Amino acid sequence: MWKWEVVWQVLPHILSGLVVTLEAVAGGMVLALILGLLWAVLRRSKQRWLSWSTWGVVEFIRSTPLLVQLFFVYFVMIDMVGRGLSPLMTGIVVLGVHYSCYTAEVYRAGLDGVAKGQWNAAKALNLTPWQTYRYVILPQAIPPILPNLGNYLIAMLKEAPLLSTITVLEVLNEAKIFGNEHYRYLEPLTIVGVLFIFLSLLAGLSVEWLRKRTAAMTS
Amino acid sequence: MATQAHRGNDVMNETPPQLRVRDLQKSYGNNAVLRGLNVDIQAGEKIAIIGPSGSGKSTLLRILMTLEAPNSGDIQIDGESIWTMPNGDGNKPADEAHMRRMRSRLGMVFQHFFLFPHLSVRQNLTLAPRLVNHVTSEIADETAMQLLEMVGMEAKADAFPAQLSGGQKQRVAIARALAMQPDIMLFDEVTSALDPELVHEVLAVLRKLASASDMTMLLVTHEMNFAREIADRVLFFDGGVILEDGPPEEIFTNPTHQRTQEFLKTVLEA
């Protein structure tokens, strides 16, 4: 049955795994936020080939499972391009690129929500396209979508244990290794579950707080 | 053909117009909005553009501001085409640098203001001068305050657009366009979206501008008395061409075309 001494024994391993998980999610989210915006902007390009190929890539990545992408990049592409990337870095890149295809949709909704006249006004004042995005469009497009972007942060957090399949020593992997070595899975896996509930609740509350704040700001 | 040639010769002997529009065509699908429009405008002229809705008035302004591309035709500012640039013996479509240089000659005020809602009134005025003309913040602020004073909005410099009435927004929008120091200002039905009691404050600003500045002004308007009062010249648009072109007295009291008479009758009675 439940043994507290096992808890104290496994906790340091799990906490070091937690740090790795948080690193992976933070890195992946930064990437997803930047790339997603890039896809959303490219999809609006007047160059047909650019907007269409962006759409194609985004749809392709969205329609294949994250686990397949992880395996493909880790076992196939790494061999092709040489073993330059650590498992963690590989995980961050795949998580980031995968989720960027979802955040792109969120950004798109945000950009669509900005009144058409804002583009006209910016052009009449002779702003460059880059200045128009940076100083006129994005400051209006992003605040309303922050809660939705936050929801993808939560989703990514819950999918981060998939990185254990490419040998990243994140929280689930640490628990599993401990279990394999000590033939005890109850405490390690329970702790992992509790940690995720805790983190998800925390992130959920932050998103809710963000939603209230941006609602107050944009109304 | 003969009239075109004649017009061409005529113009060559005079000072070239600041703005020249030749055979401008624009259609949306099967709907032709501009059907070969021609006009010459001299620097400093105050021009009222009137006519029924759908006659192409706003479309002309939007094409002048490069917000939309014409299907064919030529627009020149001081002899230089907006939409094309020289390429050897011929012309090629204008590149972005050329378009931006041409655009810097023009300013536009819109029916629905289009102020930047996330910026204060002052920031609305200083954004483009700082980013585009590389004016220092101090000078941009100073100019902004002068312009806000001119339109009677200096007390609201730190307010946000959402806190302003329609008339106040439009006065800020006028100041914002002026901050870029254009040579030609385009006003696209700037009082049409306002509550009736707010129209006069915007007209007062335009009146002041028309009498005090040597900018060229093109005003698309439904305010006939105002057009008559401040314009040097009135263009009556109908069906995508200029049907009548002359001093306000002539157009309003003695229009040549039946269409003009009918239009004026309808709007003046309303």
HADDOCK unambig.tbl for C-alpha pairs under 7 A between the chains (distance, minus, plus):
assign (segid A and resid 117 and name CA) (segid B and resid 114 and name CA) 5.62 0.50 0.50
assign (segid A and resid 118 and name CA) (segid B and resid 114 and name CA) 5.71 0.50 0.50
assign (segid A and resid 118 and name CA) (segid B and resid 116 and name CA) 6.95 0.50 0.50
assign (segid A and resid 120 and name CA) (segid B and resid 67 and name CA) 6.53 0.50 0.50
assign (segid A and resid 121 and name CA) (segid B and resid 114 and name CA) 6.05 0.50 0.50
assign (segid A and resid 124 and name CA) (segid B and resid 65 and name CA) 6.37 0.50 0.50
assign (segid A and resid 124 and name CA) (segid B and resid 107 and name CA) 6.14 0.50 0.50
assign (segid A and resid 124 and name CA) (segid B and resid 108 and name CA) 6.10 0.50 0.50
assign (segid A and resid 125 and name CA) (segid B and resid 107 and name CA) 6.91 0.50 0.50
assign (segid A and resid 125 and name CA) (segid B and resid 128 and name CA) 6.05 0.50 0.50
assign (segid A and resid 125 and name CA) (segid B and resid 177 and name CA) 6.93 0.50 0.50
assign (segid A and resid 126 and name CA) (segid B and resid 100 and name CA) 6.34 0.50 0.50
assign (segid A and resid 126 and name CA) (segid B and resid 103 and name CA) 6.45 0.50 0.50
assign (segid A and resid 126 and name CA) (segid B and resid 104 and name CA) 6.43 0.50 0.50
assign (segid A and resid 126 and name CA) (segid B and resid 132 and name CA) 6.80 0.50 0.50
assign (segid A and resid 127 and name CA) (segid B and resid 128 and name CA) 6.57 0.50 0.50
assign (segid A and resid 127 and name CA) (segid B and resid 132 and name CA) 6.19 0.50 0.50
assign (segid A and resid 136 and name CA) (segid B and resid 116 and name CA) 6.85 0.50 0.50
assign (segid A and resid 140 and name CA) (segid B and resid 118 and name CA) 6.65 0.50 0.50
